[in-house]
Amino acid sequence: MTVETNPLLQPSALPYHLPDFAAIRPEHYLPAFRLGFEEQLSEIRQITATRSMPTFENTMEALERSGALLDRAAHAFYTVSSADATEAIQAIDEELAPLMAAHRDAILLDSALYERVSVLAEQLDETPLDDEQRRLVQRWQREMTLAGAALDDEAKARLTALNQRLSTLSTTFERNLLADTNDLAVVFDDPAELHGLSQGELSAAARAAADRGLEGKLVLTLPLFTGHPALASLTDRESRRRIMVASLSRGSRGNAHDNRGVLAEIAALRAQRAALLGYPTHAAAVTADETAGSPEAVERMLRDLAGPASRNAAAERADRQELIEASAAQAFALEAHDWAFYTEPLRTARYDIDAAALRPWFEAERVLHDGVFAAAGRLYGLSFSERTDLVAYHADARVFEVFEEDGSPLGLYVLDLYTRDSKRGGAWMNPIVSQSALRGTRPVVANNLNVAKPGAGEPTLLTLDEVTTLFHEFGHALHGLFSHVTYPHFSGTNVFRDFVEFPSQVNEMWILWPDVLDSYARHHETGEPLPADLVDRLRATESFDQGHATSEYLAAAWLDQALHSLRAGESVDDVAAFEAAALADIGLDHPAVPTRYSSPYFAHVFSGGYSAGYYSYIWSEVLDADTVEWFRENGGLTRENGERFRRRLLAVGGARDPLEAYRDFRGRDAEIAPLLKRRGLDR
């Protein structure tokens, strides 16, 4: 295949080097990857064969320039494989997994390269480098050490075999989960079974059925997490039960897509790898290079929060049980599938708010332009223009050009809002082109959500949770768009895992900011804003149901830590029993409050890069809650505040220690009190 016929083999001629997705076909990927592997390894050999002493230019800068073709191919492919994983793409992904792992090891475990980097690290005090250059040397030396570069050849061979097997297993886990999630989409024959859903939700369910060839039926697809938005509205208890049973059974039905054996092998192999690298557990190996520093620090935080969260959840459970006994024709014990349904009457009774009734005020296009984009304009001076002339990887994915306040171009933003069977669950941001002054590239970033697509001609009305997700993921997008670094190693969200959620969480604060909310929360038919008294009541609900929300999150974070606290030689023989024991240990074993993710569908940790790191959300939220306080104390949504947050935190990417950057922004370390207040854990 020639350069002329494979568009991945040369830099894209499209604006911002956006991959030419219209021209890229599945058969283009593997040849581009194979050539990319060869080219980068050749570039590494040129570095290590240099006879002169290591310098920053002949070693570090050359290393950062290497792999341009591989980066192009990988950014394009993994954008598509997560958002539109056709059978052809899945087959490529499976073949690529061990090849990518082997290539990564070939670089990180290269003894000659490690020696050159280590020499530079030892000479830092005598070498005239700027701060980003010094950090680049330190990070490469640290990452190569943690990857096993100092091991002997026999240990490296064993490590490489482990990494390749783990890469294959992670791909298998994701493929199984996608297939089982699609297979378990819940089919209903009678609209009466879905009583309580809005006309728009019913239309989306009919469309999902039609897409599966089930004309005349209704289908509810499953989100990645355990619950389901429909559980808050469905009046038919049996329908609610069917949805919850389907969700909880993903990856554990004894069929071809069962993930229990896959995750058990992943956990065991990660423990073996940690031991090979000199760590007692995988959790210890991971946290050694995070802001947390150790699994003990993570455990202390999770245990400190679990007690108050569990007590709050127990009180919330009692409230819902009392409501059932007062309102149901025949009393029954509250179960997990009942929780959301009986939460809404309580919310209405206490705050006079019906969360489901808010959807007409959250029309997606208005939320995007008059909410998400408008807040970024007010805070950072950005403007956005849709580029219908640029084609993304799927017809539902839209491309926007982003401009600075002075009209100069910044980058591209791709939004892929709707769910489909070929898209993995959840929501995420990923770079398509990473910013780097060294390589002369500007950022192209994508946000993916899984919103049900309505029938043709009908508006997309979001839940408040979906509005929150859009603002959250756009916070990640801003982190990528604002990247202002020299070296690609530090671009955008290339920061510590337990820091990366911080910017996205901060962006959620603008959802209920008065003039932002007034701009986007308009009834899609009448244009009327949300009533002022309703807005006040909405803000008052910040800690409502937080016992449940915090408990389900902490349960998942604890399972992640427990699974990755295994030592070499230990294994998980019974996943359900292991989970039950772990949750009992921390006091979060509430049947009515299941973990947000059970292990067989816990994609974050078995196929998504968060292994031993799911604690990151609550860890980052300490910084987030403290930052929200700073904005409130300093005038809120102003250009001055936006510039400070952008320049001192978002723009530096990984080029600066994140906690140092935070202290530079805040003037001190973060305090936990705002988080405890937000989640109702201070009582």
Residue pairs with C-beta under 8 A, 6 or more apart in sequence:
1 27
1 28
1 31
2 9
3 9
3 10
6 28
6 31
6 32
7 19
7 20
7 23
7 24
7 28
8 19
8 24
8 28
8 29
8 32
8 69
8 72
8 73
8 76
9 32
9 35
9 69
11 17
11 68
11 72
12 18
12 19
12 20
12 72
13 20
14 20
14 390
15 387
15 390
15 401
15 412
16 409
16 411
16 412
16 433
16 441
16 442
16 443
16 444
17 72
17 433
17 441
17 444
18 390
18 399
18 412
18 432
18 433
18 444
19 72
19 75
19 76
19 79
19 393
19 432
21 76
21 80
21 391
21 392
21 393
22 391
24 76
26 86
26 88
26 89
26 92
29 73
29 76
29 77
29 92
29 96
30 92
30 95
30 96
32 69
32 72
32 73
33 70
33 73
33 74
33 77
33 96
33 99
33 100
35 69
36 67
36 69
36 70
36 71
36 72
36 73
36 74
37 70
37 99
37 103
39 67
39 68
39 69
39 70
40 66
40 67
40 69
40 70
40 103
40 107
41 103
41 106
41 107
43 62
43 65
43 66
43 67
44 63
44 66
44 106
44 107
44 110
44 113
46 62
47 58
47 59
47 62
47 63
47 66
47 113
47 116
48 110
48 112
48 113
48 116
50 58
50 59
52 58
53 119
54 116
54 117
54 119
54 120
55 120
56 120
56 127
56 129
56 133
56 137
59 113
59 116
59 117
59 120
60 117
60 120
60 133
60 136
60 137
60 140
61 438
63 113
63 140
64 136
64 436
64 438
64 487
64 488
64 489
65 438
65 439
68 439
70 103
71 434
71 488
74 100
75 431
75 432
75 433
75 434
76 393
76 432
77 89
77 92
77 93
77 96
78 430
79 393
79 430
79 432
79 446
80 89
80 393
81 89
81 90
81 92
81 93
82 423
82 424
82 428
82 430
82 448
83 393
83 394
83 397
83 416
83 422
83 423
83 424
83 446
83 448
84 393
84 394
84 420
84 422
84 423
85 93
85 175
85 178
85 422
85 423
85 424
86 422
89 422
90 175
93 171
93 175
94 168
94 171
94 172
94 175
97 164
97 167
97 168
97 170
97 171
98 164
98 165
98 167
98 168
100 167
101 160
101 163
101 164
101 166
101 167
102 160
102 163
102 164
104 163
105 147
105 156
105 159
105 160
105 163
107 113
108 143
108 144
108 147
108 148
108 149
109 144
109 147
109 148
109 149
109 151
109 156
109 159
109 160
110 149
111 149
113 144
113 149
114 141
114 144
114 145
114 149
114 150
117 137
117 140
117 141
117 144
118 141
120 127
120 137
120 141
121 137
121 138
121 141
124 134
124 137
124 138
129 137
131 655
131 656
132 485
132 486
132 487
132 490
132 655
132 656
135 490
135 654
135 655
135 656
135 657
136 487
136 489
136 490
136 655
139 489
139 490
139 654
140 489
142 289
143 289
146 277
146 285
146 288
146 289
147 277
148 155
148 156
148 159
148 276
148 277
151 159
151 276
151 277
155 276
158 276
159 273
159 276
159 277
162 269
162 272
162 273
162 276
163 273
165 269
166 266
166 269
166 270
166 273
169 262
169 265
169 266
169 269
170 266
170 606
170 607
171 607
172 262
173 259
173 262
173 263
173 266
173 603
173 606
173 607
174 424
174 603
174 606
174 607
174 608
176 251
176 256
176 257
176 258
176 259
176 262
177 250
177 251
177 257
177 259
177 424
177 425
177 600
177 601
177 603
177 607
178 421
178 424
178 425
179 256
179 257
180 250
180 251
180 253
180 255
180 257
180 259
180 601
181 221
181 222
181 224
181 250
181 425
181 601
182 221
182 421
183 257
184 222
184 246
184 247
184 249
184 250
185 208
185 212
185 219
185 220
185 221
185 222
185 246
186 219
186 220
186 222
186 239
186 242
186 243
186 246
187 209
187 214
187 217
187 218
187 219
188 194
188 205
188 217
188 218
188 219
188 220
188 239
189 217
189 218
191 202
191 218
192 236
193 218
193 236
193 238
193 239
194 201
194 202
194 205
194 218
194 220
194 230
194 234
194 236
194 239
195 234
195 235
195 236
196 233
196 234
196 235
196 236
197 205
197 230
197 233
197 234
198 233
198 356
198 359
198 461
200 359
200 454
200 458
200 459
200 461
201 230
201 233
201 452
202 218
203 454
203 455
203 458
204 452
204 453
204 454
204 455
205 218
205 219
205 220
205 452
206 218
206 455
207 452
207 453
207 454
207 455
208 218
208 219
208 220
208 221
208 452
209 215
209 216
209 217
209 218
209 219
211 421
212 219
220 228
220 230
220 243
221 419
221 421
221 452
222 228
222 243
222 246
222 247
222 250
222 425
223 229
223 425
223 426
223 450
224 424
224 425
224 426
224 450
224 597
224 601
224 603
225 426
225 596
225 597
226 244
226 247
226 248
226 336
226 552
226 594
226 595
226 596
226 597
226 598
227 244
227 247
227 340
227 552
227 596
228 243
228 244
228 247
229 463
229 465
229 466
230 240
230 243
231 240
231 243
231 244
231 337
231 339
231 340
231 341
232 340
232 341
232 343
232 344
232 355
232 356
233 341
233 344
233 356
234 240
234 243
234 341
235 341
237 337
237 338
240 337
240 338
240 341
241 335
241 337
243 337
244 335
244 336
244 337
245 337
248 594
248 598
250 598
250 600
250 601
251 257
251 258
251 259
251 260
251 600
251 601
252 258
252 259
252 260
252 575
252 576
252 598
252 600
258 600
259 599
259 600
259 601
259 606
260 575
260 599
260 600
262 606
263 563
263 572
263 575
263 599
263 600
263 602
263 606
264 571
264 572
264 573
264 575
266 606
267 282
267 563
267 564
267 566
267 571
267 572
268 566
268 570
268 571
268 572
270 282
270 564
270 566
270 611
271 281
271 282
271 564
271 566
271 567
271 568
271 569
271 570
272 568
273 282
273 285
274 280
274 281
274 282
274 284
274 285
274 568
275 567
275 568
277 285
279 285
279 288
280 567
281 295
281 564
281 565
281 566
281 567
282 564
282 565
282 566
282 611
282 612
283 295
283 298
283 561
283 564
283 565
283 612
284 294
284 295
285 612
286 497
286 564
286 611
286 612
286 613
287 293
287 294
287 295
287 297
287 298
287 612
287 613
288 294
289 496
290 496
290 497
290 498
290 499
290 613
290 616
291 496
291 498
291 499
291 619
291 658
291 659
292 298
292 498
292 615
292 619
295 561
295 565
295 612
298 561
298 615
298 619
299 561
301 615
301 618
301 619
302 554
302 557
302 558
302 561
302 586
302 615
302 618
303 586
305 550
305 554
305 618
305 679
305 681
306 551
306 554
306 558
306 586
306 587
306 588
307 587
308 676
308 681
308 683
309 546
309 547
309 550
309 551
309 554
309 588
309 679
309 681
310 547
310 551
310 587
310 588
310 590
311 547
312 546
312 547
312 550
312 551
312 680
312 681
312 683
313 547
313 548
313 550
313 551
313 590
313 593
314 547
314 590
315 547
316 545
316 547
316 548
317 334
317 339
317 590
317 592
317 593
319 346
320 334
320 338
320 339
320 342
320 343
320 346
321 333
321 334
323 342
323 345
323 346
324 331
324 332
324 334
324 338
324 342
325 331
327 345
334 342
334 592
335 591
335 592
336 591
336 592
336 593
336 594
338 592
339 548
339 592
339 593
343 545
343 548
344 354
344 355
344 356
347 353
347 354
347 355
347 541
347 544
347 545
348 354
350 544
351 537
351 538
351 540
351 541
351 544
352 534
352 537
353 534
353 537
353 538
353 541
355 463
355 464
356 463
358 463
358 464
358 530
359 461
359 462
359 463
360 461
360 523
360 524
360 525
361 521
361 522
361 523
361 524
361 529
361 530
362 461
362 462
362 463
362 464
362 466
362 467
362 520
362 521
363 459
363 460
363 461
363 462
363 522
363 524
364 417
364 451
364 459
364 460
364 461
364 462
365 459
365 460
366 520
366 522
366 524
367 462
367 467
367 470
367 520
368 415
368 470
369 384
369 520
370 519
370 520
370 522
371 467
371 471
371 510
371 511
371 516
371 517
371 519
371 520
371 521
372 470
372 471
372 474
372 520
373 382
373 383
373 384
374 516
374 519
374 520
375 471
375 507
375 510
375 513
375 516
375 637
376 382
376 384
376 474
376 478
377 383
378 516
378 637
378 638
378 639
378 642
379 510
379 637
379 638
379 639
379 641
379 642
379 645
380 405
380 478
380 482
380 639
380 642
380 643
380 646
381 404
381 405
381 639
381 642
382 402
382 403
382 404
382 405
382 410
383 402
383 403
383 405
384 400
384 401
384 402
384 403
384 413
385 400
385 401
385 403
386 398
386 399
386 400
386 401
387 399
387 400
387 401
387 412
388 399
390 399
390 412
391 399
392 398
392 399
392 414
392 416
392 446
394 416
394 420
396 416
396 417
396 418
396 420
396 453
397 414
397 415
397 416
397 446
398 414
398 415
398 416
399 412
399 413
399 414
400 412
400 413
400 414
400 415
401 409
401 411
401 412
401 413
402 409
402 410
402 411
402 412
402 413
402 481
403 409
403 410
404 410
405 639
409 442
410 442
410 443
410 481
411 435
411 442
411 443
411 444
411 445
411 480
411 481
412 432
412 433
412 443
412 444
412 445
413 444
413 445
413 446
413 447
413 477
413 481
414 432
414 444
414 445
414 446
414 447
415 446
415 447
416 423
416 446
416 447
416 448
416 449
417 449
417 451
417 460
418 449
418 450
418 451
418 452
418 453
418 460
419 449
419 450
419 451
419 452
419 453
420 453
423 448
423 450
424 603
425 450
425 603
426 450
426 603
427 447
427 448
427 449
427 450
427 469
427 472
427 473
428 447
428 448
428 473
428 476
429 445
429 446
429 447
429 448
429 473
429 476
429 477
429 479
429 480
429 493
429 504
430 445
430 446
430 448
431 443
431 444
431 445
431 446
431 480
431 491
431 492
431 493
432 444
432 445
432 446
433 441
433 442
433 443
433 444
434 441
434 443
434 480
434 483
434 488
434 491
434 492
434 494
435 441
435 442
435 443
435 480
435 483
435 484
435 485
435 491
435 492
436 485
436 486
436 487
436 488
436 491
437 484
437 485
437 486
438 486
438 487
438 488
439 488
441 488
443 480
443 481
443 483
443 491
443 492
445 476
445 477
445 480
445 481
445 492
446 477
447 470
447 473
447 474
447 476
447 477
448 473
449 466
449 469
449 470
449 473
451 460
451 462
451 466
453 460
454 460
454 461
459 524
461 524
462 470
467 511
468 508
468 511
471 507
471 508
471 510
471 511
472 504
472 505
472 507
472 508
473 504
474 504
474 507
475 503
475 504
475 505
475 506
475 507
475 508
476 493
476 500
476 503
476 504
478 503
478 507
478 650
479 492
479 493
479 500
479 503
479 504
479 650
479 653
480 491
480 492
480 493
481 492
482 646
482 650
482 651
483 490
483 491
483 492
483 650
483 651
483 653
484 651
484 652
484 653
485 491
485 651
485 652
485 653
485 654
485 655
486 655
487 655
489 654
490 652
490 653
490 654
490 655
491 653
491 654
492 653
493 500
493 653
494 653
494 654
495 653
495 654
495 658
496 654
496 658
497 609
497 610
497 613
497 616
498 613
498 615
498 616
498 619
498 620
499 616
499 620
499 623
499 658
499 659
500 616
500 620
501 616
501 617
501 620
501 621
501 624
502 620
502 621
502 623
502 624
502 627
502 658
503 649
503 650
505 617
505 620
505 621
505 624
506 624
506 627
506 628
506 645
508 624
509 628
509 631
510 516
510 637
511 517
512 535
512 538
512 539
513 636
513 637
514 535
515 637
516 637
517 530
517 535
518 529
518 530
521 529
521 530
521 535
522 528
522 529
523 529
530 538
542 678
543 677
543 678
543 679
543 680
546 678
546 679
546 680
546 681
547 680
548 593
549 679
550 679
550 681
551 588
551 590
551 593
552 593
552 594
552 595
552 596
553 596
553 617
553 618
554 586
554 588
554 618
555 583
555 586
555 588
555 593
555 594
555 595
555 596
556 595
556 596
556 597
556 602
556 614
557 614
557 615
557 617
557 618
558 582
558 583
558 585
558 586
558 588
559 579
559 582
559 583
559 595
559 597
559 598
559 599
559 602
560 602
560 604
560 605
560 610
560 611
560 612
560 613
560 614
560 615
561 612
561 615
562 578
562 582
562 585
563 572
563 578
563 582
563 599
563 605
564 605
564 611
564 612
566 572
572 578
575 599
575 600
578 599
579 595
579 598
579 599
580 589
583 589
583 595
588 595
597 603
597 604
599 606
602 614
604 610
604 614
605 611
605 612
605 613
605 614
610 616
618 675
621 675
622 670
622 671
622 672
622 675
623 662
623 670
624 675
625 674
625 675
625 677
625 678
626 666
626 670
626 671
626 674
626 675
627 645
627 665
627 666
627 670
628 674
629 674
630 665
630 666
631 637
631 641
634 641
635 641
644 665
645 665
648 661
648 664
648 665
649 661
649 662
649 665
652 661
659 669
662 669
662 670
663 669
673 682
675 681
676 682
